[in-house]
């Protein structure tokens, strides 16, 4: 039996945070592939520029693979655990990304993107579960925000690598691939399995040993394990728990509805429209060196604003309550959409274009950060016996919202114009803001188990706002 350590042995909270950041860093290679999805390199290192329709097929295939991955991720993490799912998904994803880099034809590239999307879905669910279950309450918001930040940083690195099409993409990908393999090895050897998964699967002694390794205090580990075991009581899990527990079912429906509305309300649709303005022409003829005609200022600004938003909100969640930050950011995004819609009605002018540009960038910073903070709250609200199923359902709602938003945005613009489209996004954002204000709780500094007990004791959704109160 390990011996209890003194509390003066240092800030032991850095141990689980470092594990969480390592798991989040593995998402860099998925973000890199997402950023370079329009470009493939064959075995002769010649850059292939895809037609617009083929680019759409690539994006659709990637999203379809992601949905399949999320769909099976709940079952895989339920049966195999978080750690082995992380290792397997990142390994397959890295190898598939390598295959897409040297794809000799479009068929191989398409198959590779399907495998990458599938692996990313598995990785994302497993990483969210692992990060959520090992970190301390005060570090959980920062650790969760590191996951999308890592993917966004990888996408921006992919775009920056296009500045030198002869060498940089291959060099940068080789570096990321090597770092990913090293990271997978460290995860496989050093990282423990999630203690909550071990407790739920009946391995109480192993869960206690992992908790002691994470907390470095046997008293704290024993109390945390007792709370976990209290929440693990019951025979039902996953889908069966969803069907039998009314409180959980009501909460999950509410969260999935908000997630779906956020996506069709512009959080992912507007950035996708901006990224659709990418215009790259790569010219390579015979022995002449390749060169690139770059017209991607909107794309770079979009990715940069997204990364700034994620980093900014990751810092703000350390000092501002997440629910308050979500409400503030959604309110700012609603103001930006309203201002933009009004300005599009005015005569075209230099000042108007600059204000619209600034308002759009501020909207990206506010909306993307608010959505990530909202997802972090949702993951904390999931009870342990329905955590895999619940998080997978939330991400599926997110994926279907993206698909519907991408399919409906252009018809809406054609029928109602840009002003009408932005007004619809503003209206949906206002609905999301109202629902979050009325019903979205803040777990605060509570542990996952304390939050779960209060959720199960709440008579209705409106009483969930008191979760963060002592």
Order of alpha helices (4+ residues) and beta strands (2+ residues): alpha-alpha-beta-beta-alpha-alpha-alpha-alpha-alpha-alpha-alpha-alpha-alpha-alpha-alpha-beta-beta-alpha-alpha-alpha-alpha-alpha
